[in-house]
């Protein structure tokens, strides 16, 4: 298990210990322990059905929203167990943003309202109108979308292209200043150019955000991540710096996967 | 280019047979198409006849007075159905105020708690309710809203109509909420939306255009109902907008004029029927527009 310690001297943002996730009786994630370092991009790779998305959904307690789903083990965010009894799953999700495989802009809302959607449920911490406008602009700038939409903020988000919609979803997730951003195959439904835009964005965001990205695209993991975890059949096979995983994997299965012998 | 191959006798006979078969199929296809088109036209023919007949017989009594004047006693000419038109509108408002929130709420519950025992029984019972003869709905309202108070009232009529709307609205809401993609729901949950807020701010809002259409269709259906009003709203020959008093309604007025022995009242009945059908027609048109608007903004992929 010591192998999962990527850079031991840095305090991890997220610490996962012996995490098990189930769908009914199906055991989707098996005893995974992992440390996710602050201001780094952590990529999770593995063949379809290896539990990488389920693992990601355990990090912001989205897994439990599926009927019959169950989680065991611990996930700590900055040293605090997010599965503790007194922790509210909804509060957890305001601190950990998530972007999905397909763009999910809210079709009835304008571009501006989409970005501000997460701010509206902050309760007492809800920003004023002027502050909201500021945050919307800042988030769109961070998501590298501002220049394309600044003149049409009040139009429907449905009018944007797929790649723009996905960047809008990233802006929406960034608006609440989450401590961690989870990306679940964010480019799987996009064309190469839009994919490139998202990859550049992720690469730039890691300066001030902790990012965990699930991808089935190994080149993508190699291009944009600092450390990479390889999942197989629900288990974490190996985790190391991206460079080491792709040049000197220690496990034979990792090597077989990254050299394209299966998956 | 290879030289053309001359067909053998057998091949030629075969191809002639094929041509004949194709010819026969084309004819059969044409006949069947004609029969089905005839059936389709036949299906809307009654509506065209009714509308045409109403235009022919009712149009002559339709004047400004019809919409603004009160009914005149027998023997006096002129007069209108202002009270019945206003009464019908009031009944629609009461019915909507009662039926829409309950129907939309029930539909949202049915969609969000799909598999639960309560949802399954509610879904089944609402289908039964949808098929319930409307006069039974009237008896129900009479039992609970007329008998205890000792008099007929607009409120009782509106509630009876609203009760008819509930199952219709509930099932359309359920369907419309059901087609909102799960990914949208998850996106809202991942932003920290509580479940109830996800349901209302995202799911219900996304489905709203479809729900509005369903609501308008339900209103169009109950606007012309007569049976549930017979012993609830009862009808009123005088001007009344009080919810506690019996109230006039177009279908009731048409009924009482139609069975009267006076020619003047008969023509008023025709005109009333024409106004009623026009009202339903307009509501249906608005519903169509609402649906179209939804599809216009819904695509974007």
Interface residues (C-beta under 8 A of the other chain):
Chain A: X60 X62 X65 X90 X91 X93 X94 X97 X98 X100 X102 X104 X106 X107 X108 X117 X118 X120 X121 X122 X156 X158 X159 X162 X169 X172 X173 X176
Chain B: X181 X183 X184 X186 X187 X188 X189 X190 X191 X192 X193 X194 X197 X201 X202 X205 X206 X208 X297 X298 X300 X301
